[in-house]
């Protein structure tokens, strides 16, 4: 599929005192860049991931709620290498930081993948191309990127879109 990865924003709450809660409009998409390479042959569940915001995220009235350059952090929620029969990658973004501010969030991939954004190539060879990849809904993780023909490889610099989606409540 294409380079449009969508993120679930259940809420953003600033970590500075009694700051108001930020809400991202439901259908808004925003462009991020992979900061550390993602490769299903090398990752483990729980590994840290980082993305950098390429474009501003705007609120309901068009105001900038998260500026370009903000850093999203999270972890690998699910990973499997191709040797298991299918390479799989899912992330859970848990924090965004910019200009000395931090916000908590819950974000995951979503299934919508337009074709105009492609993974960056690497000095060690090409990354996955979206024709090799599938993005499918997953009730536990929002959506996962999969491939039955090669590892899922998203090198540093790969640009992806994020968008709100819904996650089920955590099981107790």
MDAnalysis code that builds the backbone (N, CA, C; Angstrom):
import MDAnalysis as mda
import numpy as np

u = mda.Universe.empty(516, n_residues=172, atom_resindex=np.repeat(np.arange(172), 3), trajectory=True)
u.add_TopologyAttr("name", ["N", "CA", "C"] * 172)
u.add_TopologyAttr("resid", np.arange(1, 173))
u.add_TopologyAttr("resname", ["UNK", "UNK", "UNK", "UNK", "UNK", "UNK", "UNK", "UNK", "UNK", "UNK", "UNK", "UNK", "UNK", "UNK", "UNK", "UNK", "UNK", "UNK", "UNK", "UNK", "UNK", "UNK", "UNK", "UNK", "UNK", "UNK", "UNK", "UNK", "UNK", "UNK", "UNK", "UNK", "UNK", "UNK", "UNK", "UNK", "UNK", "UNK", "UNK", "UNK", "UNK", "UNK", "UNK", "UNK", "UNK", "UNK", "UNK", "UNK", "UNK", "UNK", "UNK", "UNK", "UNK", "UNK", "UNK", "UNK", "UNK", "UNK", "UNK", "UNK", "UNK", "UNK", "UNK", "UNK", "UNK", "UNK", "UNK", "UNK", "UNK", "UNK", "UNK", "UNK", "UNK", "UNK", "UNK", "UNK", "UNK", "UNK", "UNK", "UNK", "UNK", "UNK", "UNK", "UNK", "UNK", "UNK", "UNK", "UNK", "UNK", "UNK", "UNK", "UNK", "UNK", "UNK", "UNK", "UNK", "UNK", "UNK", "UNK", "UNK", "UNK", "UNK", "UNK", "UNK", "UNK", "UNK", "UNK", "UNK", "UNK", "UNK", "UNK", "UNK", "UNK", "UNK", "UNK", "UNK", "UNK", "UNK", "UNK", "UNK", "UNK", "UNK", "UNK", "UNK", "UNK", "UNK", "UNK", "UNK", "UNK", "UNK", "UNK", "UNK", "UNK", "UNK", "UNK", "UNK", "UNK", "UNK", "UNK", "UNK", "UNK", "UNK", "UNK", "UNK", "UNK", "UNK", "UNK", "UNK", "UNK", "UNK", "UNK", "UNK", "UNK", "UNK", "UNK", "UNK", "UNK", "UNK", "UNK", "UNK", "UNK", "UNK", "UNK", "UNK", "UNK", "UNK", "UNK", "UNK", "UNK", "UNK", "UNK", "UNK"])
u.atoms.positions = np.array([
    [0.855, -1.173, 0.000],
    [0.000, 0.000, 0.000],
    [0.891, 1.224, 0.000],
    [0.305, 2.365, 0.062],
    [1.056, 3.593, -0.069],
    [1.522, 4.137, 1.258],
    [2.285, 5.208, 1.208],
    [2.933, 5.770, 2.376],
    [2.044, 6.550, 3.289],
    [0.775, 6.408, 3.196],
    [-0.090, 7.163, 4.084],
    [-0.401, 6.314, 5.294],
    [0.254, 6.611, 6.379],
    [-0.038, 5.926, 7.624],
    [-0.904, 6.844, 8.446],
    [-1.877, 6.302, 9.073],
    [-2.834, 7.115, 9.787],
    [-2.714, 6.857, 11.278],
    [-2.850, 7.891, 12.055],
    [-2.677, 7.770, 13.488],
    [-3.985, 8.014, 14.199],
    [-4.163, 7.340, 15.283],
    [-5.355, 7.503, 16.097],
    [-5.075, 8.530, 17.157],
    [-5.798, 9.622, 17.120],
    [-5.694, 10.594, 18.188],
    [-6.937, 10.457, 19.035],
    [-6.823, 9.782, 20.166],
    [-7.944, 9.693, 21.069],
    [-8.030, 10.969, 21.880],
    [-6.888, 11.496, 22.274],
    [-6.845, 12.797, 22.923],
    [-5.408, 13.259, 23.056],
    [-5.258, 14.573, 23.230],
    [-3.965, 15.157, 23.558],
    [-4.169, 15.986, 24.817],
    [-3.354, 15.780, 25.825],
    [-3.450, 16.570, 27.044],
    [-2.069, 17.128, 27.346],
    [-1.933, 18.428, 27.390],
    [-0.636, 19.028, 27.675],
    [-0.197, 18.667, 29.078],
    [1.109, 18.459, 29.241],
    [1.673, 18.084, 30.530],
    [2.139, 19.287, 31.331],
    [1.650, 20.457, 31.055],
    [2.098, 21.641, 31.771],
    [0.965, 22.155, 32.655],
    [0.926, 21.693, 33.893],
    [-0.075, 22.137, 34.852],
    [-1.474, 21.767, 34.419],
    [-2.367, 22.768, 34.506],
    [-3.777, 22.547, 34.180],
    [-4.073, 23.016, 32.764],
    [-3.189, 22.733, 31.844],
    [-3.369, 23.135, 30.453],
    [-4.610, 22.468, 29.878],
    [-5.279, 23.135, 28.937],
    [-6.483, 22.542, 28.349],
    [-6.146, 21.323, 27.505],
    [-7.143, 20.488, 27.341],
    [-6.997, 19.313, 26.493],
    [-7.094, 19.748, 25.036],
    [-6.206, 19.230, 24.192],
    [-6.248, 19.536, 22.768],
    [-6.985, 18.431, 22.034],
    [-7.826, 18.816, 21.089],
    [-8.540, 17.830, 20.287],
    [-8.190, 18.048, 18.826],
    [-7.821, 16.989, 18.142],
    [-7.493, 17.040, 16.720],
    [-8.753, 16.681, 15.934],
    [-9.116, 17.488, 14.926],
    [-10.295, 17.142, 14.121],
    [-10.201, 15.712, 13.580],
    [-11.325, 15.035, 13.560],
    [-11.393, 13.609, 13.259],
    [-10.785, 13.205, 11.914],
    [-11.016, 13.951, 10.856],
    [-10.564, 13.533, 9.526],
    [-9.314, 14.248, 9.043],
    [-8.614, 14.903, 9.927],
    [-7.416, 15.651, 9.523],
    [-6.254, 14.687, 9.297],
    [-5.475, 14.924, 8.263],
    [-4.269, 14.146, 8.009],
    [-3.075, 15.074, 8.137],
    [-1.970, 14.534, 8.583],
    [-0.759, 15.336, 8.684],
    [0.445, 14.476, 8.385],
    [1.449, 15.128, 7.799],
    [2.616, 14.443, 7.285],
    [3.713, 14.370, 8.342],
    [4.256, 13.163, 8.533],
    [5.387, 12.959, 9.446],
    [6.510, 12.251, 8.702],
    [7.699, 12.324, 9.274],
    [8.890, 11.699, 8.692],
    [9.460, 10.713, 9.708],
    [9.850, 9.529, 9.253],
    [10.485, 8.533, 10.111],
    [11.847, 9.082, 10.551],
    [12.110, 9.107, 11.872],
    [13.369, 9.626, 12.415],
    [14.389, 8.507, 12.576],
    [13.943, 7.354, 13.038],
    [14.815, 6.176, 13.169],
    [14.253, 5.086, 12.270],
    [15.111, 4.414, 11.507],
    [14.623, 3.400, 10.563],
    [13.778, 2.315, 11.239],
    [12.775, 1.842, 10.517],
    [11.922, 0.750, 10.987],
    [12.114, -0.423, 10.040],
    [12.520, -1.568, 10.576],
    [12.805, -2.763, 9.775],
    [12.340, -3.970, 10.579],
    [11.356, -4.683, 10.065],
    [10.776, -5.795, 10.823],
    [11.767, -6.916, 11.115],
    [12.872, -6.981, 10.371],
    [13.864, -8.025, 10.656],
    [14.729, -7.667, 11.870],
    [14.684, -6.416, 12.312],
    [15.551, -5.967, 13.403],
    [14.798, -5.475, 14.640],
    [13.513, -5.178, 14.516],
    [12.741, -4.605, 15.624],
    [12.213, -5.670, 16.573],
    [11.935, -5.235, 17.809],
    [11.266, -6.072, 18.805],
    [10.069, -5.298, 19.344],
    [9.043, -6.002, 19.771],
    [7.914, -5.352, 20.425],
    [8.436, -4.554, 21.611],
    [7.966, -3.307, 21.726],
    [8.401, -2.430, 22.804],
    [9.530, -1.489, 22.430],
    [10.223, -1.732, 21.284],
    [11.271, -0.814, 20.838],
    [10.671, 0.576, 20.632],
    [11.492, 1.601, 20.890],
    [11.034, 2.981, 20.727],
    [11.043, 3.385, 19.261],
    [10.073, 4.224, 18.883],
    [9.984, 4.774, 17.538],
    [9.831, 6.287, 17.626],
    [10.284, 6.982, 16.583],
    [10.171, 8.435, 16.528],
    [9.772, 8.876, 15.131],
    [8.912, 9.894, 15.096],
    [8.507, 10.545, 13.859],
    [8.600, 12.053, 14.086],
    [8.897, 12.801, 13.027],
    [8.928, 14.265, 13.095],
    [7.805, 14.809, 12.230],
    [7.070, 15.777, 12.757],
    [5.959, 16.381, 12.033],
    [6.491, 17.285, 10.930],
    [6.045, 17.051, 9.692],
    [6.502, 17.827, 8.540],
    [5.619, 19.054, 8.335],
    [4.336, 18.921, 8.559],
    [3.385, 20.022, 8.376],
    [2.632, 20.285, 9.668],
    [2.151, 21.512, 9.845],
    [1.385, 21.864, 11.041],
    [0.117, 21.023, 11.149],
    [-0.286, 20.711, 12.394],
    [-1.591, 20.116, 12.662],
    [-2.485, 21.259, 13.117],
    [-3.618, 21.414, 12.474],
    [-4.534, 22.518, 12.780],
    [-5.764, 22.015, 13.510],
    [-6.279, 22.865, 14.384],
    [-7.459, 22.547, 15.174],
    [-8.744, 22.847, 14.429],
    [-9.846, 22.792, 15.154],
    [-11.187, 22.969, 14.593],
    [-11.373, 24.324, 13.912],
    [-10.705, 25.363, 14.428],
    [-10.863, 26.710, 13.878],
    [-9.700, 27.109, 12.979],
    [-8.869, 26.151, 12.588],
    [-7.751, 26.426, 11.712],
    [-6.480, 26.848, 12.429],
    [-6.520, 26.917, 13.757],
    [-5.343, 27.314, 14.527],
    [-4.327, 26.184, 14.562],
    [-3.040, 26.525, 14.642],
    [-1.986, 25.524, 14.743],
    [-2.010, 24.969, 16.165],
    [-2.263, 23.663, 16.301],
    [-2.252, 23.037, 17.626],
    [-0.968, 22.258, 17.863],
    [-0.347, 21.785, 16.778],
    [0.970, 21.157, 16.872],
    [1.777, 21.665, 15.677],
    [2.890, 22.379, 15.936],
    [3.647, 22.960, 14.827],
    [4.555, 21.943, 14.134],
    [4.852, 22.213, 12.866],
    [5.832, 21.413, 12.126],
    [7.121, 21.370, 12.936],
    [7.794, 20.227, 12.907],
    [9.020, 20.046, 13.673],
    [8.799, 19.332, 14.997],
    [7.544, 19.206, 15.416],
    [7.242, 18.481, 16.661],
    [7.681, 17.028, 16.515],
    [8.037, 16.408, 17.635],
    [8.512, 15.027, 17.628],
    [7.502, 14.109, 18.297],
    [7.080, 13.080, 17.568],
    [6.182, 12.049, 18.083],
    [7.030, 10.871, 18.541],
    [6.723, 10.337, 19.717],
    [7.434, 9.175, 20.241],
    [6.420, 8.096, 20.598],
    [6.872, 6.865, 20.490],
    [6.018, 5.753, 20.848],
    [6.816, 4.471, 20.851],
    [6.103, 3.363, 20.634],
    [6.775, 2.061, 20.676],
    [6.209, 1.144, 19.611],
    [6.959, 0.110, 19.342],
    [6.486, -0.942, 18.455],
    [5.447, -1.748, 19.235],
    [4.239, -1.801, 18.701],
    [3.160, -2.533, 19.364],
    [3.101, -3.991, 18.906],
    [3.450, -4.220, 17.643],
    [3.505, -5.583, 17.109],
    [4.551, -5.612, 16.016],
    [5.358, -6.670, 16.005],
    [6.329, -6.854, 14.934],
    [6.533, -8.343, 14.702],
    [6.657, -8.710, 13.449],
    [6.994, -10.085, 13.073],
    [7.854, -9.987, 11.818],
    [8.876, -10.815, 11.742],
    [9.727, -10.810, 10.552],
    [9.126, -11.733, 9.494],
    [9.610, -11.607, 8.285],
    [9.117, -12.418, 7.176],
    [9.319, -13.907, 7.436],
    [10.334, -14.257, 8.232],
    [10.595, -15.668, 8.533],
    [9.422, -16.322, 9.264],
    [8.534, -15.521, 9.860],
    [7.351, -16.073, 10.530],
    [6.221, -16.336, 9.536],
    [6.443, -16.028, 8.249],
    [5.420, -16.232, 7.225],
    [4.843, -14.936, 6.697],
    [4.860, -13.890, 7.526],
    [4.359, -12.584, 7.109],
    [5.035, -11.526, 7.976],
    [5.698, -10.542, 7.331],
    [6.263, -9.416, 8.077],
    [5.112, -8.526, 8.523],
    [5.144, -8.090, 9.782],
    [4.081, -7.254, 10.333],
    [4.690, -6.132, 11.155],
    [4.076, -4.940, 11.078],
    [4.533, -3.792, 11.847],
    [3.343, -2.964, 12.298],
    [3.267, -2.729, 13.598],
    [2.259, -1.824, 14.168],
    [2.947, -0.983, 15.231],
    [2.579, 0.299, 15.314],
    [3.148, 1.184, 16.327],
    [2.045, 1.775, 17.184],
    [2.428, 2.204, 18.372],
    [1.550, 2.979, 19.250],
    [2.323, 4.226, 19.632],
    [1.904, 5.381, 19.122],
    [2.516, 6.648, 19.490],
    [1.878, 7.125, 20.790],
    [2.715, 7.575, 21.714],
    [2.217, 7.908, 23.052],
    [2.514, 9.326, 23.498],
    [3.364, 10.061, 22.761],
    [3.750, 11.400, 23.196],
    [4.148, 12.251, 22.001],
    [3.880, 13.549, 22.101],
    [4.357, 14.521, 21.121],
    [4.966, 15.680, 21.894],
    [6.099, 16.198, 21.405],
    [6.798, 17.295, 22.083],
    [7.176, 18.372, 21.071],
    [7.040, 19.643, 21.472],
    [7.436, 20.779, 20.644],
    [7.606, 22.010, 21.533],
    [8.580, 22.829, 21.211],
    [8.808, 24.117, 21.888],
    [8.662, 24.037, 23.403],
    [9.238, 23.020, 24.014],
    [9.174, 22.880, 25.470],
    [7.856, 22.349, 26.006],
    [6.935, 21.988, 25.157],
    [5.649, 21.436, 25.588],
    [5.597, 19.945, 25.257],
    [4.877, 19.201, 26.087],
    [4.658, 17.771, 25.852],
    [3.171, 17.497, 25.905],
    [2.723, 16.567, 25.109],
    [1.326, 16.143, 25.144],
    [1.283, 14.627, 25.066],
    [0.359, 14.032, 25.801],
    [0.125, 12.594, 25.731],
    [-0.849, 12.319, 24.594],
    [-0.744, 11.153, 23.989],
    [-1.676, 10.764, 22.947],
    [-1.715, 9.257, 22.813],
    [-2.672, 8.771, 22.078],
    [-2.741, 7.368, 21.678],
    [-2.920, 7.375, 20.172],
    [-1.953, 6.834, 19.443],
    [-1.984, 6.901, 17.983],
    [-1.547, 5.577, 17.386],
    [-2.136, 5.222, 16.245],
    [-1.789, 3.971, 15.571],
    [-1.943, 4.131, 14.077],
    [-1.437, 3.178, 13.317],
    [-1.623, 3.194, 11.865],
    [-3.093, 2.979, 11.539],
    [-3.481, 3.463, 10.364],
    [-4.824, 3.244, 9.843],
    [-4.693, 2.710, 8.426],
    [-5.760, 2.218, 7.854],
    [-5.683, 1.516, 6.580],
    [-5.540, 2.408, 5.350],
    [-5.950, 3.654, 5.384],
    [-5.908, 4.510, 4.185],
    [-4.471, 4.765, 3.749],
    [-4.153, 4.468, 2.493],
    [-2.781, 4.582, 1.985],
    [-2.757, 5.121, 0.557],
    [-2.779, 6.443, 0.327],
    [-2.655, 6.947, -1.046],
    [-1.287, 6.642, -1.638],
    [-1.187, 6.603, -2.909],
    [0.023, 6.151, -3.603],
    [1.100, 7.228, -3.787],
    [0.828, 8.489, -3.439],
    [1.817, 9.514, -3.776],
    [3.023, 9.558, -2.847],
    [2.961, 8.952, -1.687],
    [4.088, 8.969, -0.759],
    [4.750, 7.600, -0.780],
    [6.049, 7.563, -1.041],
    [6.783, 6.297, -1.118],
    [7.858, 6.259, -0.043],
    [8.176, 5.076, 0.488],
    [9.290, 4.979, 1.422],
    [10.589, 5.436, 0.750],
    [11.455, 6.078, 1.536],
    [12.753, 6.517, 1.017],
    [13.617, 5.295, 0.714],
    [14.538, 5.427, -0.243],
    [15.471, 4.330, -0.472],
    [16.674, 4.501, 0.455],
    [17.448, 3.466, 0.622],
    [18.571, 3.507, 1.545],
    [19.867, 3.211, 0.817],
    [20.979, 3.517, 1.467],
    [22.288, 3.212, 0.891],
    [22.494, 1.702, 0.790],
    [21.795, 0.938, 1.629],
    [21.943, -0.520, 1.642],
    [20.935, -1.206, 0.721],
    [20.224, -0.442, -0.059],
    [19.247, -1.040, -0.949],
    [17.896, -0.384, -0.781],
    [16.949, -0.746, -1.639],
    [15.650, -0.092, -1.589],
    [14.847, -0.495, -0.356],
    [13.994, 0.403, 0.060],
    [13.053, 0.113, 1.125],
    [11.908, -0.691, 0.539],
    [10.986, -1.059, 1.396],
    [9.765, -1.670, 0.904],
    [9.082, -0.670, -0.017],
    [8.451, -1.157, -1.074],
    [7.609, -0.287, -1.878],
    [6.177, -0.634, -1.527],
    [5.283, 0.321, -1.686],
    [3.911, 0.071, -1.248],
    [3.250, -1.029, -2.056],
    [3.787, -1.360, -3.238],
    [3.222, -2.488, -3.981],
    [3.534, -3.811, -3.277],
    [4.577, -3.835, -2.422],
    [4.927, -5.030, -1.649],
    [4.133, -5.138, -0.350],
    [3.536, -4.029, 0.064],
    [2.949, -3.951, 1.404],
    [1.432, -3.911, 1.364],
    [0.839, -4.356, 2.458],
    [-0.600, -4.258, 2.665],
    [-0.807, -3.618, 4.032],
    [-1.802, -2.767, 4.132],
    [-2.173, -2.218, 5.432],
    [-3.581, -2.701, 5.700],
    [-3.748, -3.395, 6.825],
    [-5.075, -3.943, 7.122],
    [-5.507, -3.561, 8.532],
    [-6.817, -3.447, 8.683],
    [-7.377, -3.146, 9.999],
    [-7.045, -4.262, 10.964],
    [-6.809, -3.872, 12.208],
    [-6.530, -4.827, 13.265],
    [-7.213, -4.314, 14.525],
    [-8.103, -5.087, 15.136],
    [-8.859, -4.585, 16.284],
    [-7.995, -4.194, 17.469],
    [-6.846, -4.812, 17.634],
    [-5.993, -4.499, 18.780],
    [-5.091, -3.300, 18.540],
    [-4.719, -3.025, 17.272],
    [-3.715, -2.000, 16.984],
    [-4.177, -0.936, 16.002],
    [-5.437, -0.869, 15.651],
    [-5.905, 0.092, 14.659],
    [-5.682, -0.448, 13.263],
    [-4.430, -0.626, 12.882],
    [-4.059, -1.238, 11.607],
    [-2.599, -1.635, 11.673],
    [-2.224, -2.591, 10.839],
    [-0.828, -3.024, 10.768],
    [-0.381, -3.039, 9.317],
    [0.918, -2.792, 9.109],
    [1.523, -2.899, 7.782],
    [2.081, -4.310, 7.675],
    [1.775, -4.996, 6.576],
    [2.223, -6.382, 6.410],
    [2.814, -6.607, 5.026],
    [3.592, -7.671, 4.909],
    [4.114, -8.102, 3.611],
    [4.382, -9.593, 3.670],
    [4.011, -10.289, 2.617],
    [4.323, -11.718, 2.500],
    [5.491, -11.963, 1.571],
    [6.056, -10.886, 0.967],
    [7.142, -11.062, 0.000],
    [8.476, -10.485, 0.470],
    [8.486, -9.582, 1.449],
    [9.730, -9.023, 1.960],
    [9.486, -8.391, 3.322],
    [10.584, -8.059, 4.010],
    [10.466, -7.379, 5.296],
    [9.833, -6.004, 5.084],
    [9.140, -5.505, 6.095],
    [8.653, -4.131, 6.068],
    [9.831, -3.256, 6.488],
    [10.290, -2.391, 5.573],
    [11.441, -1.524, 5.824],
    [11.040, -0.088, 5.508],
    [11.058, 0.769, 6.537],
    [10.771, 2.193, 6.373],
    [11.995, 2.952, 6.877],
    [12.902, 3.354, 5.989],
    [14.139, 4.017, 6.405],
    [13.905, 5.418, 6.954],
    [14.931, 5.948, 7.611],
    [14.926, 7.329, 8.060],
    [14.605, 8.220, 6.866],
    [13.741, 9.193, 7.079],
    [13.371, 10.114, 6.006],
    [12.099, 9.735, 5.280],
    [11.609, 8.512, 5.458],
    [10.355, 8.119, 4.821],
    [9.239, 9.004, 5.371],
    [8.467, 9.607, 4.489],
    [7.363, 10.466, 4.911],
    [6.053, 9.706, 4.816],
    [5.249, 9.839, 5.863],
    [3.994, 9.118, 5.998],
    [2.930, 10.067, 6.544],
    [1.693, 9.827, 6.187],
    [0.609, 10.617, 6.759],
    [0.016, 9.899, 7.968],
    [-0.377, 10.676, 8.964],
    [-1.072, 10.169, 10.145],
    [-2.474, 10.753, 10.167],
    [-3.394, 10.023, 10.756],
    [-4.777, 10.469, 10.850],
    [-5.435, 9.789, 12.038],
    [-6.403, 10.441, 12.612],
    [-7.128, 9.881, 13.743],
    [-7.859, 8.606, 13.351],
    [-7.866, 7.640, 14.247],
    [-8.710, 6.458, 14.130],
    [-9.072, 6.026, 15.539],
    [-9.901, 5.058, 15.693],
    [-10.343, 4.646, 17.023],
    [-9.709, 3.335, 17.428],
    [-9.307, 3.278, 18.677],
    [-8.754, 2.058, 19.266],
    [-9.758, 1.505, 20.278],
    [-9.824, 0.202, 20.422],
    [-10.691, -0.353, 21.456],
    [-10.106, -0.026, 22.833],
    [-10.955, 0.017, 23.875],
    [-10.420, 0.263, 25.206],
    [-9.466, -0.867, 25.613],
    [-8.451, -0.544, 26.422],
    [-7.515, -1.598, 26.836],
    [-8.232, -2.672, 27.648],
    [-7.821, -3.915, 27.452],
    [-8.425, -5.014, 28.219],
    [-7.836, -5.027, 29.612],
    [-8.643, -5.454, 30.567],
    [-8.195, -5.458, 31.969],
    [-7.789, -6.830, 32.409],
])
